[in-house]
């Protein structure tokens, strides 16, 4: 097995650390949650969770300030100490997402700069696995701007379950269970775009062995979608979603459609709209149509 950076995250500590740091960061003003209302919007067999932003000014103003600082400004190097949650490994740390839409939204970032467009490696999956073993949720990766990434410094993300009380896990869990498999690659019938699913298991608590299995599954799905090969450092744009039960990868073609932006969370059935006008447009177009438009179409 390839040598991997040592995991230093203390057992059964991440959730308590995240809760404690959230309280601290809220009190000192480092954490700036984005208030939303939400609706469940049914499209075929998926109850899409659609969040409507109440006030986007705070995040927009912060983005404008960031652009003024420098074109190359990196909020993760150095990162805000008030958002620090835990040391994960020799190569990764865990932070709170500064502009979080959901509570306890965690970022898993590399200590040194790596591009968000580079392929994930064994160290990345070891860090993610260590966190997923402690916090049951959806891990995801937006590979570059076209896939919905807002920062160029490599970072995975983890959103704990449940997203909302009405949904036990992700909105697509029901259709994930109906996926049809051929050669260990699953497809969802209502996803009319290039995607691939594989079953995984978190029964193994050995982080390094788990990371190796996940890396192999990841490379298998990338190849099946012709996104990347082992020899490439950079892949075509894609979204990665991973839970303790399954992994899914989606090829991307554009970051938004009809002004509605989509990142990995969109393919889990969780969408975000800026206002009532966008919500109206989403209802007219239907969520699955939006996903089809931003994903790469299946060829052949």
C-alpha positions in Angstrom: 0.0 0.0 0.0 1.3 3.5 -0.9 2.6 5.5 2.0 0.2 8.1 3.2 0.3 11.1 5.5 -0.2 10.2 9.1 -3.8 10.8 10.5 -3.6 12.9 13.7 -7.4 13.4 14.2 -8.3 12.2 17.7 -10.9 9.4 17.7 -14.6 10.5 18.3 -13.6 14.1 18.6 -14.6 15.9 15.3 -18.3 16.4 16.1 -17.7 18.0 19.5 -14.9 20.1 18.1 -17.1 21.3 15.2 -20.0 22.3 17.6 -17.6 24.1 20.0 -15.9 26.0 17.2 -19.2 26.9 15.6 -20.3 28.6 18.8 -17.0 30.4 19.2 -16.9 31.5 15.6 -20.5 32.8 15.7 -19.8 34.8 18.8 -16.6 36.4 17.5 -18.1 37.1 14.0 -15.8 34.9 12.0 -18.7 32.6 10.9 -21.2 34.3 8.7 -24.2 31.9 8.1 -26.4 32.6 5.1 -30.0 32.6 6.2 -32.4 30.6 4.0 -35.9 29.3 3.8 -36.5 26.0 2.1 -39.1 24.0 0.2 -39.3 20.4 -1.0 -39.9 20.4 -4.8 -40.8 17.0 -6.3 -39.5 16.1 -9.7 -40.1 12.4 -10.7 -39.1 10.3 -7.7 -36.9 13.0 -6.0 -38.0 15.4 -3.4 -35.5 18.2 -4.1 -34.5 20.3 -1.2 -34.5 23.9 -2.5 -33.1 26.6 -0.3 -34.0 30.2 -0.9 -31.5 32.8 0.3 -33.0 35.6 2.5 -30.1 38.0 2.1 -27.1 37.5 -0.1 -25.6 40.9 0.4 -23.1 39.7 3.1 -21.5 37.1 0.9 -21.6 39.3 -2.2 -19.9 42.1 -0.3 -17.2 39.7 1.0 -16.6 38.4 -2.5 -16.2 42.0 -3.7 -13.6 42.7 -1.0 -11.8 39.5 -1.8 -11.5 40.5 -5.5 -10.1 43.9 -4.4 -7.4 42.3 -2.3 -5.8 40.5 -5.1 -6.7 38.3 -8.0 -4.6 35.5 -6.4 -6.0 36.0 -2.8 -6.4 32.6 -1.1 -8.6 32.5 2.0 -7.1 29.1 3.0 -3.4 30.2 3.0 -3.3 31.3 5.7 -6.7 30.2 6.9 -8.7 32.1 9.5 -7.7 30.7 12.9 -11.2 31.4 14.3 -12.6 28.9 11.7 -10.1 26.1 12.6 -11.8 22.9 13.8 -9.1 20.2 13.9 -5.9 18.8 12.6 -6.8 15.8 10.4 -3.4 14.7 9.0 0.1 15.9 8.3 -1.3 17.2 5.0 -4.9 18.3 5.9 -6.8 20.5 8.4 -10.6 20.9 9.0 -12.2 24.3 8.9 -15.7 25.6 9.2 -17.2 27.0 6.0 -17.3 30.7 6.6 -20.5 31.4 4.6 -22.4 28.3 5.5 -25.9 27.6 4.4 -26.2 24.4 6.5 -25.0 24.0 10.1 -21.6 22.4 10.8 -20.5 22.5 7.1 -16.9 21.4 7.2 -14.0 22.0 4.8 -11.1 19.6 4.5 -8.2 21.6 3.0 -4.7 20.9 2.1 -2.1 22.6 4.3 0.0 23.5 1.2 -1.5 25.0 -2.0 -2.8 22.4 -4.5 -5.1 23.3 -7.3 -8.8 22.5 -7.1 -8.5 21.1 -10.6 -6.0 18.4 -9.6 -7.1 14.8 -9.1 -7.8 13.6 -5.6 -5.2 11.3 -4.1 -4.7 8.8 -1.2 -3.9 11.5 1.3 -7.2 13.4 0.3 -9.3 10.3 0.8 -7.6 9.4 4.0 -8.5 12.8 5.4 -12.0 12.5 4.1 -12.4 9.0 5.4 -11.2 10.0 8.9 -13.9 12.7 9.0 -16.7 10.5 7.5 -16.0 7.8 10.1 -16.7 10.3 12.8 -19.4 12.4 11.2 -22.1 10.7 9.1 -22.8 13.0 6.1 -22.2 13.8 2.5 -18.7 14.4 1.4 -18.2 16.2 -1.9 -15.6 17.7 -4.2 -16.2 20.4 -6.9 -13.4 19.9 -9.4 -12.8 23.4 -10.7 -15.0 26.4 -11.5 -17.1 24.6 -14.1 -18.1 22.1 -11.4 -19.1 24.9 -9.0 -15.9 25.5 -7.1 -15.6 29.0 -5.6 -12.0 28.7 -4.4 -8.9 27.5 -6.3 -7.2 25.9 -3.2 -7.9 22.2 -3.0 -10.7 21.4 -0.5 -13.2 18.7 0.0 -16.4 19.4 1.9 -18.6 17.5 4.4 -22.2 18.3 5.2 -23.6 16.3 8.2 -26.9 14.4 8.0 -29.8 15.2 8.1 -29.9 18.1 5.7 -33.4 18.9 7.1 -35.6 17.0 9.5 -38.0 15.8 6.7 -35.1 14.0 4.9 -33.1 11.3 6.7 -30.1 11.7 4.5 -29.9 13.0 0.9 -32.9 13.7 -1.3 -31.7 11.2 -3.9 -31.3 8.3 -1.4 -34.6 6.7 -2.7 -33.4 6.7 -6.4 -29.9 5.6 -5.4 -31.5 2.4 -4.2 -33.1 1.8 -7.6 -29.9 2.3 -9.5 -29.2 -0.4 -12.2 -25.7 -1.9 -12.1 -23.6 -3.3 -14.9 -19.9 -4.2 -14.3 -20.2 -2.6 -10.8 -21.3 0.8 -12.2 -24.7 2.1 -11.3 -26.9 4.4 -13.3 -30.1 6.2 -12.1 -32.9 6.1 -14.7 -34.0 9.7 -14.2 -30.5 11.1 -14.5 -30.2 11.7 -18.2 -26.6 12.8 -18.2 -23.1 11.3 -17.7 -22.9 9.9 -14.2 -21.6 6.7 -12.5 -22.3 5.2 -9.1 -20.4 2.6 -7.1 -21.3 1.0 -3.8 -18.8 1.4 -0.9 -18.7 0.3 2.7 -17.4 2.0 5.8 -17.5 -1.2 7.8 -13.7 -1.0 7.9 -12.5 1.5 10.6 -8.9 1.3 9.3 -8.6 4.8 7.7 -5.7 3.9 5.4 -7.3 0.7 4.1 -10.6 2.5 3.6 -8.9 5.4 1.8 -7.2 2.9 -0.6 -10.5 1.2 -1.4 -12.2 4.6 -2.0 -9.3 5.8 -4.2 -9.6 2.7 -6.4 -13.4 3.2 -6.7 -12.8 6.8 -7.6 -10.3 6.0 -10.3 -12.6 3.3 -11.6 -15.5 5.7 -11.9 -13.3 8.4 -13.5 -12.2 6.0 -16.2 -15.7 4.7 -16.8 -16.8 8.3 -17.6 -13.6 9.0 -19.5 -12.8 11.9 -17.2 -9.2 11.0 -16.4 -6.6 8.3 -16.4 -4.1 7.4 -13.8 -1.4 9.3 -15.7 -3.2 12.6 -15.6 -2.8 15.2 -12.9 -5.8 17.2 -14.0 -9.2 15.9 -15.0 -12.1 17.2 -17.0 -14.6 19.1 -14.8 -16.7 16.8 -12.5 -18.5 16.5 -9.2 -17.8 13.9 -6.6 -20.4 12.8 -4.0 -19.6 10.2 -1.3 -21.4 8.8 1.7 -20.7 5.8 3.9 -22.7 3.7 1.4 -22.0 5.0 -2.1 -20.0 7.2 -4.4 -21.2 9.1 -7.5 -19.3 11.1 -10.1 -20.9 13.4 -12.7 -19.3 15.0 -15.7 -19.8 18.8 -15.9 -20.3 21.1 -18.9 -21.1 24.5 -17.3 -21.3 26.0 -13.8 -24.9 27.3 -14.1 -28.0 27.3 -16.2 -30.5 30.2 -16.5 -28.5 32.0 -13.7 -29.0 29.0 -11.3 -25.6 27.8 -10.1 -25.1 24.1 -9.4 -22.3 22.4 -7.4 -22.0 18.8 -6.1 -24.9 19.4 -3.7 -27.3 19.9 -6.6 -26.7 16.3 -7.7 -27.6 15.1 -4.2 -30.9 16.8 -4.7 -30.1 20.0 -2.8 -30.3 23.2 -4.8 -29.8 26.8 -3.8 -31.6 29.8 -5.4 -30.9 33.5 -4.7 -34.4 34.8 -4.7 -38.1 34.1 -5.4 -37.5 34.9 -9.1 -35.0 32.1 -9.4 -37.3 29.8 -7.4 -40.1 30.5 -9.9 -37.7 29.7 -12.8 -36.6 26.5 -11.1 -40.2 25.4 -10.8 -40.9 26.2 -14.4 -37.8 24.4 -15.8 -37.8 21.5 -13.2 -34.8 20.6 -11.1 -33.8 17.5 -13.2 -33.7 19.7 -16.3 -31.3 22.1 -14.6 -29.0 19.2 -13.7 -29.1 17.9 -17.3 -28.2 21.3 -18.6 -25.1 21.8 -16.4 -23.9 18.2 -16.7 -22.2 16.6 -19.7 -24.6 14.7 -21.9 -24.2 11.0 -22.2 -22.7 10.1 -25.6 -23.5 6.9 -27.5 
